[in-house]
Amino acid sequence: MKNEALFRTGSVWRAIFTMAVPSVVIIFVMFLYNIADMFFVGCLGDTAQVAAVSVVGPVFSILAAAATMLGAGGCTIIARCFGAGEVEKGRVYSSLCCWAGTLLGVLVCAILLLCGTPLLRMLGSTPETTAYALQYLRVLAVGSPFLILANTAAMLLRAEGAVKDGLIGNLLGTVTNLLLDPLFIFVLGLGVRGAAVATVLSQAVSAAWVLKFLTGKSTVLRLRRTTLRIDRRLLTPALALGASPFVMMSTESLLTVAFNVSLQKYGGDLAVGAMTILTSVAQMIQLPLTGLAQGAQPILSYNFGAHRPDRMKQVVRCNIALAVVFAASIWGIVQLTPHAVVHLFTSDTSLTDMTVWALRIYMALGFTNAFQTGFQQSFVALGEAKISLFLALERKVFLLIPLIFILPRFFENKLFAVFLAEPVADVLAAATTTVLFLIRFRKITNEM
């Protein structure tokens, strides 16, 4: 294994930093990737084409979530296999996840091409934007296999510590997209269709890089024709473990709709605009926390497979300590200098006043996400599929979305109540996750 010493005997702090920093960068690169098309299409000044990209956005998110489901679940199992000395079994899982990702991409492509129009209507497309949205969606559909394969394989590389190689693939794709977007949109005059073509080609570049690495001699996860087959008995555990990251990503659009409906009712367009900024600020905390947790995951899984409870405890302690320090620092900046934070996104006086007021409520307990994210992702690393799925559903589906509509019934200031739903869900989810993890983790390590 390429970085076995890093996982087994090296400093835990160094191991987490080595794995987490590229993971955080990858997440920010993917975030930049997602907004590139919107930015360049927006430069056309055509509202219908901008709306088309926005309407298709949830489809892109679902594709990324599907890749995460295969990649996160597969990475956890492969790292555990390596820790247990079952290298060949880890290779089989690597081939299985890549092959399943490709087939899933082909299936998604067929569904999008056949059901594009009804799907767009479900996503709220108007007659004015449907024609442009179909252009964008159909080209994006053709690139589905590339998108899912590239992101799945990049996550699998973390299992052997090759996270930097996955980062290179993501950077190549993003740079390609940023270069091709203006070429196809403006120079060739393809508009929104050109943005989709640039996205597909850039994903193909990422997929080609990762496949080149996985078929080379420098990786333990080398793909071989003899293992390119679908085994449902092996695939099911990987999908089960990847279900919680899938749910966390795929429910984001549902959460946005819930907030916007309630905020529009009690605060109008100004409140909805403030929520857009709040979401961006929240991502300043959540994205790095997710990257940190993903960096620690394979290290925890490896030592779980190797039956090394002392090192597992070190990994969890270091991961949570780093997460708390980071989350508390950003939370402190947001609470002490809200105007400076909000001015990064808008200069409008009315929107600034509304957002500053809402920010202190919405982010009141934002630092608790360190516990919820860190411990929930650790459950995935330990193979606790059912618990991790429950916790992924708990915060958004079981708590936050109902609270958005329930709390206004108990407060005179309805708008305050809507924003209050976030910190209430934060603290309840963090408390539940922390208690469950401490109980279960103690049992697992004691049994070892």
N, C-alpha and C positions, 0 to 999 in steps of 0.2 A: 504494500500500500504506500502511495506517494508520501503522505504526511502522517504516518502512523505514530511517530515519536511525538508529534504535536498533540495528538489525541490521547496518547497513553501515558507519557511520562513528562512532557513539557509543562511549563508554568500554565496554570489554568487561565490566569489573567491574560497572558500572551496568546494562548490558544483562542480565547473568545474574541480578543481584539483582531487577531489575524483573520478569523472567519467572519466577524460581524461587520467590520468596516467595508469590505467589498459588498456584503449583502445589503447594507444601508445604501451604498452608492447605486447598486442595481435597482433598488426600489425607486430611488429618485430619478434614475435614468428612465425607468418605465413610466413614471409620472410625467416626465418631460415628453416622452414619446406620445403619450395620450393627448397632450394639449397642442402638439405641433400642427396637426391637421387643422384644428380649430383656429389657431393663430393665422396660418397662411390663407385659409379659405376666408377668414374674416377680412383679410386685406382686399378681397374682391369687392367688398361693399354691397354684396347681394344677400339680403336677409334670408331668402329662401334657401340658399346654399349653406349658409351658416346653420340654420335650423335643421337642415338635413343631416349634417355632421352630428349635431346635438342629439337628434332622434335616434341615430344608429349607435351612439355612444354606449348605451347599456349592453348592446350585443357584443361590442369589443370587450367590455368588462366581464361578460359571461365567458367569453373565450379564454381570457386570461385566468379566470377563476377555475375553469376546467383544467388548464395546464397546471395550475397550482395544486389542484386535487391530486393529480397523478405524480407531480414532482415532489410535493411535500411528503405524501404518503410513501412513495418509493424511496426517497432519501432517508427517511427514518428507518425503514426496514433494512436497507442496504448497510447503513452505518452500524446497525445492531448486528447484522451478519458478520461484518468485518471484525467487530469487537469480539464476537464468539469464535473467530477463526474460520468462519464458513464463507471464504472468499468466492468460491464457485457459485454458491447460492446467491450472493450479492450480484454477481455478473448476470445471472439469469434474470433477476429482478430488474436490472438496468435495461436489458434488452426488452423485457416484457413491457415496461413502462413506455419506452420509446416507440415500440411497435403499436401499443394500445393508443398512444397519443396520435400517431399518424392515422390510424383507422378512425379514431374519434373525429379528427379533423376532416376526413373525407365524408363521414356521416353528417357532420354539421354543415359542410359545404352543400351537400345535396338538399338538406332541409331548408337552408337559407335560400337556395335558388328556386326551390319549388313553392315555398310558403312566404316569400318575401313581402308581398303586398298585404296579406292579412296580419303578418307580424308587425309591420310598420303601423298599421291602423291601431293595433293593441298598444303600441308605444306612443300613440298620440300624434302621429303624422297627419298633417292637414293636406287637402287636395293640392295646395300650392307647393308644398315641400315634398310630396310623395315621389314625383318624377326624379328629383335630384337625389332623394334618399335611396331610391331603388338603384340608381347608378352607383352610388357609393357602396351600398350593401352587396350588390352582386359581385363587384370586383373584390371586396373584402372577403366574401364567401370563398372565392377561389384560393385565397391565401390562408384560409383557416388551418389546413394541415401544417403549413410552415410556422404559423404563429404558435399553435399548441405544441408542436414538436420542439421548437427552439426554446420555449420557456420551460417545458417539462425537463428537457435534457440539461438545461443550465442549472436547474435546481438539483438534479441528481448528482452533478459534479461536486456538490458540497459534501457528499457522503465520503469522499476520499480526500477532502481538503483542497480540491482544485477550484475553489470559489473564484479565484482571480481569472481563471480561464473562462468561466461562465460570464464574468464581468466583461471581458474582452468581446465576447460574442454580442452581449447587449449593447456595448458602446459602438461596435461596428454597425449594428442595425440602426441605432439612433442617429449616428452621423450620416449614414446613407439616407435615412428618411429626411433629415434636415436639408440635405443637399438636393434630393430629388423632388421634394415638395414644390419649391419655387420653379424648378425646371418644367415639371408637368402641368402645374396649375397656371403659371403665367406665360412662360416662353412658348409652350406647346398649346396653350389655351384650352386645356381639358377641364379646367375648373375643379369641381368636387370629385369628378371621376379621376382626375389626375392625382388628387390627394390619396385616393384609395390605391391607385397603381403604385405610387411611391411607398405606401405602407406595405403592400404585398411584397414588393421587391426587397425592401429593407428587412422584412421578416425572413425572406428566402436567404439573404446574406447571413443573418444570425444563425439560421438552421444549418447552413452549409458549414459555418465555422465550428459549431458544436459537433456536427457529425464528423467533420474532419478530425477533431480531437478524439472523439469516442471510437473512431476506427483506427487510430494511430497506436503506436507501441508504448507511448509514455503513460497510458492510463490503465489502471486495474479494471476499470469498467468497460473494457474494450468490447464493442459489439461484434457478434459473430453470427453467421447465417444459421448455425445449428441451434441457436437459442431464440431465433426470431419466430416465435409462436405465441399464441394466446392461451394461457392456462388459467381458467376461471378460478380454480382453487387457490392459485397464488395471487391473482389480480385482486380478488375481493378484499384481503387485508389491507392492501395498499390504498384502495379506494375508500375503505372505511376510515383509515387514518387521515386521508386527505379531505374527508368530508367537512371537517370543521373549518379549515382555511377556505374551502369552497363556499361554505355558508356565509362566512364573515365577509367575503368579497362580493358575493352575488346579492346579498341583502342590502347593500349600500344604497342602491337605487330606490328600493322600497322605502328605506328610511328617509331618503331625500323627499320622496313624494309625500310621506306622512307629515314631515315638518312643514313643507310648503303649503299643503292644504290647510293646516291649522293656523299657520302664520298669516296666510292670505286672508283668512276669516277674521282674525283679531287685530292684525296690524297692517294689512295691505302690502303693496309692492315694496315699501320701505323696509318692512320687517323681513320679507323674502330676500331682498338684497343684502341685508345684514347677515342673514343665515348663510348666504354664499361665502361671505368673508369669514364667518365663524368656522365653517367647514374647512376652509383653507388653513386657518390658524391651528385647528385641531390636528390637521395632518402634519404640521410641524413637529408635533409630539408623537403622533401615532406611527408615522412611517419609520422614523428611526427606531422606535421601540420594537416594531415588527421585524426590522432588519437585524436588530440585536438578538432577538429571540430566535430568528432563523439561523443566525450564526452559531448560537449555543446549542441548537437542537442536535446536529450530528455528533457533537462532542459528548452530549449527554446520552444519546442513543448508543454510541460506540461503547462507552463505559458500562452502560446497562447490559449490553450484550456480553461484555467481558466480565460481568459480575464484580465490579469494583465500586462498592457503595460509598467508600470514603471520597473517591474522586467525583462520584456523582453529586455528593453533597457540596463539594467545592464548586462544581460547575453551577449548581442552582444558586448558591450564595453569591457568587461573583456576578452571575447574570442579573439577579434581582437588585444587587447593590448598584451596579452600573445603571440599570433601568431607573431606579428611584432617584439617583443623583441627577441623571439627565432630565427626567420628567419634572422633578421639583425645580430645577434651574429654569427651564422654559416656562413652567407655570408661574414662577416668581417674576420673571421678566414681563409676562403677559399681565399679571395682576398689578405690578408696580408702574408699568409704562404702557397702559392700554392704547393711549392716543398714538404713540410712536408706532405700535404694532399695526393699528388700523390704517394709519397713513401710508403703509406699504401697499395697500390695496385700493384706497380711494382718497380723493381730496374734497369730495362733496361734503359740505358742512352738516347737512341734515342726516345723511347716511352715516357720517362719522359719529355724530352724537348718539344715534340709535345703536350703532354697533358697539361703541365703547360701553354703553349701559348694559347691553345684552352679553358682551364678552365676559364681564365679571360674574354674571350669573351662570352662563353656559359653561365656563371653565373653572367654576368655583372649586371643584374637587378633581380637576384634570390630572393631577399627579397620581391618583389612584389607578390610572390605566397601566402604570408600571407593574402593579401586582396582577391585574387581570390579564394583561397580555403575556407577561413573563411566565406565570404559572399555567395559563391555559395552553400555551405553546409547549410547555414542558410535559404536559399530559400527552401531547402528540408524540413527543420524543420517547416517552415511556410505553408507547403502544396502547394507551388507554383511549380507544376510539370512542366508546359510548360516552364517557365523561367529557372528553374534549368537545364532542358534538353538542352535548347538552349545554356546556358553557358558552359555545359559540352562538347558540340560539338564545341563550338566556338574556344577554345584555340588550340586544336589538329587538328580537321578536317577542320574548316573554315580558320584558321590562320596558324598554324605551318607547317602542311604538304605542303600546297601550297607555303609558303615562302621558304621552303627548296629547291624547284625547281625554284622559280621565282627570288630570290635575286641574285644568281650567274650570271644572265643575266646583272646585273647592276654594278658589281664590277670586277675589274681586278683580284683581288685575290679571286678566286672562292671558295677556302677552307674556307677563312675568312667569306665569305658570307653565307656558309652553317651553320657554327656555330653561326653567327649573327642572324639567324632565331629564335633561342630560346629567346634571350632577347627582340626582337621586338614583338614576340607573347606574351611574359610575360606581358609587359607593356600595350599593347592594350587590352588583356583579363582582366587584373586587373582593368584598367580604366573603361571598359564597365561594369564589374561586380559591381564595387563600386558605380557608378552612378545609375545603375538600382536598386540596393539594397536600397540605401538611399532614392530614390524617392518612391519605393514601400513600404518600411518599415514605412516611415513617414505616408503614407496613411493608412496602416493597423492599426497602433497605434492610429492615430487620430480618425478613425472610432470607435475604442473601447471606 
